[in-house]
């Protein structure tokens, strides 16, 4: 029964991928290329590229893609449902515990220790994205000056606009996409 | 706001945010903060950071986890179901359509230029939010949170320390600090 297999595979991916999208990649590959003959390695590389180019979590994007390839739209829905089900149960239990106990002094203390760490993690993700944007690769190159001038310009326009006018971030993202098409075509 | 309107607002907000989370799960956090903390006032600033910590340390996609938490907080279990639906639908629809012609999409020059531009915009949005949040930590004028922030950044960014380890260690630091300050305050009461 292909639907059950899809559900079970993506249930496992949803359950064991802790710490964001790139951590999920090897798990997805293991399930859809190695264990099941659902995608070839080339197709898997393609879907990872497309997952990065489209909105939404990598696990959900690949669940949809694999589901459609294997069993059409119902397959996509089943795979996606399997992927989010573990999160729903675990996260809602944690939310219940959080709202029940967050008034306690000790819980407050633990949370106040976590908050600066969360900011640091978001900062790290932001800097990795910035390096990706201006250098086109995940790690800093040896030649720090080999950066993409257009990308730097779009980033600076974005950050200045955000600091000065505080617009809705969605406008900055839409605007930078438009700027990207215009500037890369012209220059 | 009636409960019907609340559900509708939850669905529309998460749907719109999810349709725009390019570049990884963390991108949805600044967008959610803007919508639910600043614009709707449904969640407090510190609460959003707590929810982010829970979303980050639970299995699954951060965007999905954060949506579940926001929905649960605003409207209980039905709220969480609605926000999950709102978060999952945009990628489900977009990938379903793209899977029909994905090779053409992947190699399209205009799509690639727009994506490169968008990546810079996303980086700018995250940097802006980090500046605001770091400022709030500095304003409290306590040295320990600043040290925790710098220490976590160095361990995550330069040493790729596992995020679960960081969360456990920083939680323990917070607990010890609270216990120590509680003890100091008690001793201070006695003459």
Interface residues (C-beta under 8 A of the other chain):
Chain A: X14 X15 X16 X17 X18 X19 X20 X21 X22 X24 X46 X47 X49 X50 X52 X53 X54 X55 X56 X57 X58 X59 X60 X61 X64 X65 X68 X69 X73 X76 X77 X80 X83 X84 X86 X87 X88 X90 X91 X92 X94 X95 X96 X98 X99 X102 X105 X106 X108 X109 X110 X111 X112 X113 X114 X115 X116 X117 X118 X119 X120 X121 X122 X123 X124 X125 X126 X127 X128 X129 X130 X132 X133 X134 X148 X150 X151 X152 X154 X155 X158 X159 X162 X163 X168 X169 X170 X172 X173 X174 X175 X176 X177 X178 X179 X180 X181 X183 X184 X185
Chain B: X16 X18 X19 X20 X21 X22 X23 X24 X25 X26 X29 X30 X31 X34 X46 X49 X50 X51 X52 X53 X54 X55 X56 X57 X58 X59 X60 X61 X62 X63 X64 X65 X68 X69 X72 X73 X77 X80 X81 X84 X88 X90 X91 X92 X94 X95 X96 X98 X99 X102 X103 X105 X106 X110 X111 X112 X113 X114 X115 X116 X117 X118 X119 X120 X121 X122 X123 X124 X125 X126 X127 X128 X129 X130 X131 X133 X134 X137 X145 X146 X148 X149 X150 X151 X152 X153 X156 X157 X162 X163 X164 X166 X167 X170 X171 X172 X173 X174 X175 X177 X178 X179 X182
